[in-house]
Amino acid sequence: MTASIMISGLGVICALAGMAILIFKRISPIIIGPLAALLVCLTSRLPILDGIKETYLTGVGGFFTSYFLIFLLGNIFGNIYQNSGAAASIGQVISRTFGAKRCMLACLISAAILSYGGINSFVIIFSVYPIALKLFEEADLPTYLLPGIVCGGMWTFAMTGPFTPQIPNVVSMEYLGTPAYAGLLPGLCGAAVMCVSIVLFMNYCGRKAKERGEHFHWPEKVKRVEDDEDKPPFVLAIIPIVVVLLLFNLPGIELDIVVCLLVGIILALILFWKHLPRSEMLEMFNSAASSSIMVIINTAVIVGFGSVVKETPFYEFATLVLKGSDANPYVVAAIGANVFAGLLGSASGGIALMYETLSDTFMEYAAEGYNLEYIHRLCADGSGGLDSLPWNGSIVSVFAICNTTHKLSYKYNFVTCLVIPVAATMLVALPICIIFG
């Protein structure tokens, strides 16, 4: 390793550490992202002006243009559910079904079902947050715990497991030519461990919070729908969500998610019209538009940093080390996916870039007799581990939506979305692949 690579690597590490510290200090990601990119440019001897104006801003703009409509429409969809009382109606039924003692399981299942339905995580949080609020109110739990369980439902086994239509699984299918259920045994075993562990951990955290005398408090910025208010019945309330899921997933239909959300919004407006506060309609749409812009910017500015990291000598060196490793191919797949996801702060971005650089290597492993389906599952599972470090733009966005902060909530997300998925991958899925592969 040359001095330039070492300095480049040190710059990347310092930038990542700096982002984590500044995010906990509640400094805006809009400031943090460019500063981190500038540090990486300086330590990697990249042209500063081109690095910021071209590489960084291109990464920011690419993410913004790709996801703007999803953020906007998802936020509007969630606001309609919140303000009409439809979300509260669903929350009440789920709460009665599972009971206050099983609040965490109910929240996890709600998020996981939508994730397995193919809905983007940003749309899921907009839809599930108001439902989870109702469940937390019934259980009298502090809301800073809420992101830990909801993100555990949508970003772990439901995002990386067999059959899921989420990006880590889909990208693996495209690059490796494997089916959606590839690595079924290690995938299901890892998913089961994740699911059970997340619920047990969050139940433990909930009990500790109650022992400290903490209670539920409705967020100031969120409209509250009282139990005695007129709300859409449960059957009516779930129709728009079901329609969106079907339009997005049914073979032969599979509409773009933007079209699905538009249909869902129109249907929700029609079905919930008499339950929506007419005088607040304009404010509701304006608020949804404003908050969606802030949320997507918070994510995009971190993704842009990842675009700069990809141009560094350290990044090139790291990929060459992975390619030339003599380690077991299954270990390379699991560790490599985590490394790429951690560097880019993104499961989808990390796994796509990993396949761009290592897909030929994986094919060589397959030619040597290693199970390509197992590699698929380990790559998908691995991408859902270290992606959840503090600088993950999606976490910043989710905390903003849930009216909480890194200081209050990140330690719970760290366990449910990072420690547990990494442990399940390395201690459950990986050994099964090595034994049977």
C-alpha positions as CSV (number, residue, x, y, z in Angstrom):
1,M,0.0,0.0,0.0
2,T,1.5,3.3,-1.1
3,A,1.5,6.5,0.9
4,S,-1.0,8.1,-1.4
5,I,-3.5,5.2,-0.8
6,M,-2.9,5.4,3.0
7,I,-3.6,9.1,3.0
8,S,-6.6,8.7,0.8
9,G,-7.9,5.9,3.1
10,L,-7.3,8.1,6.2
11,G,-9.2,10.9,4.5
12,V,-12.2,8.7,3.8
13,I,-12.2,7.3,7.4
14,C,-11.9,10.9,8.9
15,A,-14.7,12.1,6.7
16,L,-17.0,9.3,7.8
17,A,-16.1,9.8,11.4
18,G,-16.6,13.5,11.1
19,M,-20.0,13.0,9.5
20,A,-21.1,10.8,12.3
21,I,-20.0,13.3,15.0
22,L,-21.5,16.3,13.2
23,I,-24.8,14.5,12.6
24,F,-25.0,13.7,16.3
25,K,-24.4,17.4,16.9
26,R,-27.5,18.1,14.8
27,I,-25.6,19.9,12.1
28,S,-27.5,19.8,8.8
29,P,-26.5,17.1,6.3
30,I,-26.6,19.8,3.7
31,I,-23.5,21.3,5.4
32,I,-21.9,18.0,6.3
33,G,-22.1,16.3,2.9
34,P,-20.0,18.9,0.9
35,L,-17.5,19.3,3.8
36,A,-16.9,15.5,3.8
37,A,-16.6,15.5,0.0
38,L,-14.1,18.4,0.2
39,L,-11.9,16.5,2.8
40,V,-11.9,13.4,0.6
41,C,-10.9,15.4,-2.5
42,L,-8.0,17.0,-0.6
43,T,-6.6,13.8,0.9
44,S,-7.0,11.9,-2.3
45,R,-5.6,14.6,-4.5
46,L,-8.7,14.8,-6.6
47,P,-9.4,18.1,-8.5
48,I,-11.3,20.1,-5.9
49,L,-13.5,22.1,-8.2
50,D,-14.4,19.2,-10.4
51,G,-14.8,16.9,-7.4
52,I,-17.4,19.2,-5.9
53,K,-19.1,20.7,-8.9
54,E,-19.0,17.6,-11.1
55,T,-18.7,14.4,-9.1
56,Y,-20.4,15.4,-5.9
57,L,-23.2,17.5,-7.3
58,T,-23.8,14.9,-10.1
59,G,-24.3,12.3,-7.3
60,V,-26.7,14.6,-5.4
61,G,-28.6,15.5,-8.5
62,G,-28.9,11.9,-9.7
63,F,-30.5,10.8,-6.4
64,F,-32.8,13.8,-6.3
65,T,-34.1,13.3,-9.8
66,S,-34.5,9.6,-9.3
67,Y,-36.5,9.8,-6.1
68,F,-38.1,13.2,-6.0
69,L,-41.5,12.1,-7.1
70,I,-41.5,9.1,-4.8
71,F,-40.7,11.3,-1.8
72,L,-43.3,13.9,-2.8
73,L,-46.1,11.4,-3.5
74,G,-45.2,9.2,-0.6
75,N,-45.4,12.1,1.8
76,I,-48.8,13.2,0.3
77,F,-50.1,9.6,0.6
78,G,-49.0,9.4,4.2
79,N,-50.5,12.8,5.1
80,I,-53.9,11.9,3.6
81,Y,-53.8,8.7,5.8
82,Q,-52.9,10.7,8.9
83,N,-55.3,13.6,8.4
84,S,-58.3,11.5,7.4
85,G,-57.9,9.2,10.3
86,A,-57.4,6.2,8.0
87,A,-54.0,5.5,9.6
88,A,-55.5,5.7,13.1
89,S,-58.3,3.3,12.0
90,I,-55.7,0.7,10.8
91,G,-53.6,1.2,13.9
92,Q,-56.6,0.6,16.1
93,V,-57.4,-2.7,14.4
94,I,-53.8,-3.9,14.5
95,S,-53.5,-2.8,18.1
96,R,-56.7,-4.8,19.1
97,T,-55.4,-7.8,17.1
98,F,-51.9,-7.9,18.7
99,G,-52.6,-6.1,21.9
100,A,-50.5,-3.3,23.5
101,K,-48.0,-5.9,24.9
102,R,-47.2,-6.9,21.3
103,C,-46.9,-3.4,20.0
104,M,-43.3,-4.0,18.7
105,L,-44.3,-7.1,16.8
106,A,-47.3,-5.2,15.2
107,C,-45.1,-2.3,14.1
108,L,-42.5,-4.7,12.6
109,I,-45.1,-6.7,10.8
110,S,-46.7,-3.6,9.4
111,A,-43.5,-2.3,7.9
112,A,-42.3,-5.7,6.7
113,I,-45.5,-6.4,4.9
114,L,-45.2,-3.2,2.9
115,S,-41.5,-3.8,2.3
116,Y,-42.2,-7.3,1.0
117,G,-44.9,-5.8,-1.1
118,G,-42.2,-3.9,-3.0
119,I,-42.9,-0.4,-1.6
120,N,-39.9,1.9,-1.4
121,S,-38.8,2.4,2.2
122,F,-39.4,6.1,2.0
123,V,-43.0,5.4,1.1
124,I,-43.3,2.8,3.9
125,I,-42.2,5.2,6.6
126,F,-44.7,7.9,5.4
127,S,-47.4,5.3,5.6
128,V,-46.4,3.3,8.7
129,Y,-45.4,6.2,10.9
130,P,-48.9,7.4,11.7
131,I,-50.0,3.8,12.3
132,A,-47.0,3.1,14.6
133,L,-47.8,6.3,16.5
134,K,-51.3,4.9,17.3
135,L,-49.8,1.6,18.4
136,F,-47.2,3.3,20.6
137,E,-49.9,5.4,22.2
138,E,-51.9,2.3,23.0
139,A,-48.7,0.7,24.6
140,D,-47.7,4.0,26.2
141,L,-44.2,3.9,24.9
142,P,-41.9,6.9,24.1
143,T,-41.7,7.7,20.4
144,Y,-37.9,7.8,20.2
145,L,-38.1,4.0,20.1
146,L,-40.4,4.0,17.1
147,P,-37.7,4.3,14.3
148,G,-35.8,1.3,15.7
149,I,-38.7,-1.1,15.3
150,V,-40.1,0.3,12.0
151,C,-36.7,0.4,10.3
152,G,-36.0,-3.0,11.7
153,G,-39.1,-4.2,9.8
154,M,-38.4,-2.5,6.5
155,W,-34.6,-2.5,6.2
156,T,-33.5,-5.9,7.4
157,F,-35.0,-9.3,6.4
158,A,-37.8,-7.7,4.4
159,M,-35.3,-5.8,2.3
160,T,-32.7,-8.5,1.8
161,G,-34.5,-11.9,2.2
162,P,-35.7,-14.4,-0.3
163,F,-38.6,-13.4,-2.6
164,T,-38.5,-9.7,-1.7
165,P,-38.8,-7.2,-4.6
166,Q,-36.5,-4.7,-2.9
167,I,-33.3,-3.5,-4.6
168,P,-30.7,-5.7,-2.9
169,N,-32.5,-8.8,-4.1
170,V,-33.4,-7.5,-7.5
171,V,-29.9,-6.2,-8.3
172,S,-28.4,-9.6,-7.3
173,M,-30.9,-11.3,-9.6
174,E,-29.9,-9.0,-12.5
175,Y,-26.1,-9.4,-12.1
176,L,-26.0,-13.1,-11.2
177,G,-28.9,-14.4,-13.1
178,T,-30.3,-16.1,-10.0
179,P,-34.0,-16.3,-8.9
180,A,-35.7,-14.1,-6.2
181,Y,-35.6,-17.0,-3.8
182,A,-31.9,-17.7,-4.2
183,G,-30.2,-19.1,-1.1
184,L,-33.5,-20.0,0.4
185,L,-32.2,-22.0,3.4
186,P,-29.6,-19.5,4.6
187,G,-31.9,-16.6,3.7
188,L,-34.9,-17.9,5.7
189,C,-32.8,-18.8,8.7
190,G,-31.1,-15.4,8.7
191,A,-34.4,-13.7,8.3
192,A,-36.0,-15.6,11.2
193,V,-33.1,-14.7,13.5
194,M,-33.3,-11.1,12.5
195,C,-37.1,-10.9,13.0
196,V,-37.1,-12.6,16.5
197,S,-34.0,-10.7,17.7
198,I,-35.3,-7.3,16.7
199,V,-38.7,-7.8,18.5
200,L,-37.0,-9.2,21.6
201,F,-34.5,-6.3,21.7
202,M,-37.1,-3.6,21.2
203,N,-39.5,-5.2,23.8
204,Y,-36.6,-5.1,26.2
205,C,-36.0,-1.4,25.4
206,G,-39.7,-0.7,25.9
207,R,-39.7,-2.3,29.3
208,K,-36.6,-0.4,30.4
209,A,-38.2,2.9,29.3
210,K,-41.3,2.2,31.4
211,E,-39.1,1.3,34.4
212,R,-37.6,4.8,34.0
213,G,-41.1,6.3,34.1
214,E,-41.2,7.4,30.5
215,H,-44.5,7.7,28.6
216,F,-45.9,8.3,25.2
217,H,-46.2,12.0,24.1
218,W,-47.9,12.9,20.8
219,P,-45.4,14.8,18.5
220,E,-46.3,18.5,18.3
221,K,-46.0,18.7,14.6
222,V,-48.3,15.7,13.9
223,K,-52.0,16.1,13.6
224,R,-53.8,13.9,16.2
225,V,-57.0,12.1,15.3
226,E,-59.0,11.3,18.5
227,D,-60.6,7.9,19.0
228,D,-64.1,9.3,19.0
229,E,-63.6,11.2,15.7
230,D,-65.2,10.0,12.5
231,K,-62.7,7.8,10.6
232,P,-62.9,5.6,7.6
233,P,-63.6,1.9,8.6
234,F,-60.7,-0.5,8.5
235,V,-61.8,-2.3,5.3
236,L,-62.1,1.1,3.5
237,A,-58.8,2.3,5.0
238,I,-56.7,-0.5,3.7
239,I,-58.0,-0.4,0.1
240,P,-55.6,2.3,-1.3
241,I,-52.6,0.5,0.2
242,V,-53.7,-2.9,-1.2
243,V,-54.3,-1.3,-4.6
244,V,-50.8,0.2,-4.6
245,L,-49.2,-3.1,-3.7
246,L,-51.1,-5.0,-6.3
247,L,-50.4,-2.6,-9.1
248,F,-46.8,-2.6,-8.3
249,N,-46.4,-6.4,-7.9
250,L,-48.9,-8.3,-10.0
251,P,-47.3,-10.0,-13.0
252,G,-48.5,-8.4,-16.2
253,I,-49.2,-5.1,-14.5
254,E,-46.2,-4.1,-12.5
255,L,-46.7,-0.4,-12.9
256,D,-44.0,2.2,-12.0
257,I,-44.1,3.1,-8.3
258,V,-44.9,6.7,-9.2
259,V,-48.0,5.7,-11.1
260,C,-49.0,3.4,-8.3
261,L,-48.7,6.2,-5.8
262,L,-50.7,8.5,-7.9
263,V,-53.5,6.0,-8.2
264,G,-53.3,5.4,-4.4
265,I,-53.5,9.2,-3.7
266,I,-56.5,9.6,-6.0
267,L,-58.3,6.6,-4.5
268,A,-57.5,7.7,-1.0
269,L,-59.0,11.2,-1.7
270,I,-62.1,9.6,-3.1
271,L,-62.6,7.1,-0.3
272,F,-61.6,9.3,2.5
273,W,-63.1,12.6,1.2
274,K,-65.8,13.1,3.8
275,H,-63.3,12.4,6.6
276,L,-60.7,15.0,5.4
277,P,-60.7,18.5,7.0
278,R,-61.6,20.7,4.0
279,S,-60.2,23.9,5.6
280,E,-56.8,22.3,6.2
281,M,-56.5,20.6,2.7
282,L,-54.2,23.3,1.2
283,E,-52.0,23.4,4.3
284,M,-51.8,19.6,4.2
285,F,-50.5,19.5,0.7
286,N,-48.2,22.4,1.2
287,S,-46.7,20.8,4.3
288,A,-46.3,17.5,2.5
289,A,-44.4,19.2,-0.4
290,S,-42.1,21.2,1.9
291,S,-41.2,18.3,4.1
292,S,-40.6,16.0,1.2
293,I,-38.0,18.4,-0.3
294,M,-36.1,18.6,3.0
295,V,-36.1,14.9,3.5
296,I,-34.8,14.1,0.0
297,I,-32.1,16.7,0.2
298,N,-30.9,15.3,3.6
299,T,-30.5,11.9,1.8
300,A,-29.1,13.2,-1.5
301,V,-26.3,15.2,0.0
302,I,-24.9,12.0,1.7
303,V,-25.3,9.9,-1.4
304,G,-23.3,12.6,-3.3
305,F,-20.4,12.0,-0.8
306,G,-20.4,8.4,-1.8
307,S,-20.0,9.4,-5.5
308,V,-16.7,11.2,-4.5
309,V,-15.4,8.2,-2.5
310,K,-15.8,6.0,-5.6
311,E,-13.1,8.2,-7.3
312,T,-10.5,7.8,-4.6
313,P,-7.3,5.7,-4.8
314,F,-8.3,4.0,-1.5
315,Y,-11.5,2.9,-3.0
316,E,-9.8,1.4,-6.0
317,F,-7.3,-0.3,-3.7
318,A,-10.0,-1.8,-1.5
319,T,-11.8,-3.3,-4.5
320,L,-8.6,-4.8,-5.8
321,V,-7.9,-6.4,-2.3
322,L,-11.4,-8.0,-2.4
323,K,-10.9,-9.3,-5.9
324,G,-7.5,-10.8,-5.1
325,S,-8.5,-12.3,-1.7
326,D,-7.8,-16.0,-1.0
327,A,-10.6,-16.1,1.5
328,N,-13.6,-18.3,1.1
329,P,-15.8,-16.8,-1.7
330,Y,-18.8,-16.8,0.7
331,V,-16.8,-14.7,3.2
332,V,-15.8,-12.3,0.4
333,A,-19.4,-11.9,-0.6
334,A,-20.7,-11.2,3.0
335,I,-17.8,-8.9,4.0
336,G,-17.6,-7.2,0.6
337,A,-21.3,-6.3,0.6
338,N,-21.0,-4.7,4.1
339,V,-17.8,-2.7,3.1
340,F,-19.4,-1.3,0.0
341,A,-22.6,-0.5,1.7
342,G,-20.8,1.2,4.6
343,L,-18.6,3.3,2.4
344,L,-21.5,4.6,0.4
345,G,-24.0,4.8,3.3
346,S,-26.5,2.9,1.1
347,A,-27.6,-0.7,0.7
348,S,-28.8,-0.1,-2.9
349,G,-25.9,2.0,-4.0
350,G,-23.4,-0.2,-2.2
351,I,-24.6,-3.5,-3.7
352,A,-24.9,-2.0,-7.2
353,L,-21.3,-0.8,-7.1
354,M,-20.1,-4.0,-5.6
355,Y,-21.5,-6.0,-8.6
356,E,-20.0,-3.5,-11.0
357,T,-16.6,-4.3,-9.7
358,L,-16.9,-7.9,-8.4
359,S,-19.5,-9.6,-10.6
360,D,-16.9,-11.2,-12.8
361,T,-15.1,-12.5,-9.7
362,F,-18.3,-14.0,-8.5
363,M,-18.8,-15.7,-11.8
364,E,-15.3,-17.2,-11.5
365,Y,-16.3,-18.5,-8.1
366,A,-19.3,-20.2,-9.6
367,A,-17.1,-21.8,-12.3
368,E,-15.0,-23.2,-9.5
369,G,-18.1,-24.9,-8.1
370,Y,-19.3,-22.5,-5.5
371,N,-23.0,-21.9,-5.2
372,L,-24.0,-18.7,-7.0
373,E,-27.3,-18.6,-5.2
374,Y,-25.6,-18.6,-1.8
375,I,-23.4,-15.7,-3.0
376,H,-26.5,-13.9,-4.1
377,R,-28.1,-14.2,-0.6
378,L,-24.9,-13.3,1.3
379,C,-24.4,-10.2,-0.9
380,A,-28.1,-9.1,-0.4
381,D,-27.9,-9.8,3.4
382,G,-24.5,-8.1,3.7
383,S,-25.7,-4.9,2.0
384,G,-28.3,-4.5,4.7
385,G,-25.7,-4.3,7.5
386,L,-23.1,-1.6,7.6
387,D,-25.3,0.6,5.4
388,S,-27.0,1.7,8.6
389,L,-24.1,3.7,10.1
390,P,-24.9,7.2,11.3
391,W,-24.2,8.9,7.9
392,N,-26.8,6.9,6.1
393,G,-29.0,9.5,4.5
394,S,-32.1,7.4,4.8
395,I,-31.7,7.3,8.6
396,V,-31.4,11.1,8.6
397,S,-34.6,11.3,6.6
398,V,-36.5,8.8,8.8
399,F,-35.5,10.6,12.0
400,A,-36.8,13.8,10.4
401,I,-40.1,12.2,9.5
402,C,-40.5,10.7,12.9
403,N,-39.6,14.0,14.7
404,T,-36.6,12.6,16.6
405,T,-32.8,12.9,16.5
406,H,-29.7,10.7,16.3
407,K,-29.0,11.4,19.9
408,L,-32.3,10.0,21.0
409,S,-32.9,7.2,18.6
410,Y,-29.8,6.1,16.7
411,K,-28.6,3.6,19.3
412,Y,-31.7,1.6,18.8
413,N,-31.4,1.7,15.0
414,F,-27.7,0.7,15.4
415,V,-28.8,-2.6,17.1
416,T,-31.9,-3.4,15.0
417,C,-30.6,-2.4,11.6
418,L,-26.8,-3.0,11.9
419,V,-25.7,-5.3,14.8
420,I,-28.5,-7.8,14.4
421,P,-28.4,-8.1,10.5
422,V,-24.6,-8.3,10.5
423,A,-24.7,-11.0,13.3
424,A,-27.4,-12.9,11.5
425,T,-25.5,-12.8,8.2
426,M,-22.1,-13.8,9.7
427,L,-23.2,-16.2,12.4
428,V,-26.2,-17.8,10.7
429,A,-26.4,-17.4,6.9
430,L,-22.7,-17.5,6.3
431,P,-22.0,-20.8,8.2
432,I,-24.9,-22.5,6.5
433,C,-23.5,-21.5,3.1
434,I,-20.1,-22.7,3.9
435,I,-21.4,-26.0,5.3
436,F,-23.9,-26.8,2.4
437,G,-22.2,-24.8,-0.4
